[in-house]
Amino acid sequence: MKKIILTLILSFAIISCETPTQTNSDFPSVVDSSKYEEIANAWTNAVNAQDVDLAMSYFSDDAVWAFPNGVQIQGKEAIGDLMQTTSSIWTSIENSEDTNYLALEGTNEAGEDFKVLLSWGDATYSNEANSVTVPYHNVIFFTEDNKMSFQGGFYDRTKFVQAYDEDPIK
């Protein structure tokens, strides 16, 4: 009899642990990140090819690029100017093979849809004289037509600043 009661109790415990399917969640959905990774990697490839015009084609006109020191570059033209400067400093950006990606889609409190790619890992920035590897976290928001509208990087800039003659991100 004890075994039957124990079995019933365990059965009820297991059944109560099932998670119901939510159709109207306030939380974003985790989605396949591959299409967003392709855009981010194509942008990196354009930067590595020193093709600023191609790199800029991945940004929306009103894009924002935020840096860990609090500086925000606003607008595609201003981002292009910064990329001209930084691409003359760093000739290669390589993300580690163990870079992690997570893509989310959802609706914000204002009722607007959003798409975001989160990534984290190590990135190595190189030129003929220097190579700087930093662990980083990056956030890219995409527009409806999959242009990058916001890019924010979070990393320790100390090694970068040491490699610059003058810090281009002030």
Beta strands, then each sheet from edge to edge (+ up, - down):
strand 1: 29-31
strand 2: 59-66
strand 3: 72-74
strand 4: 92-95
strand 5: 100-107
strand 6: 113-126
strand 7: 131-142
strand 8: 148-155
sheet 1: 1+ 5- 6+ 4-
sheet 2: 1+ 5- 6+ 7- 8+ 2+ 3-
end
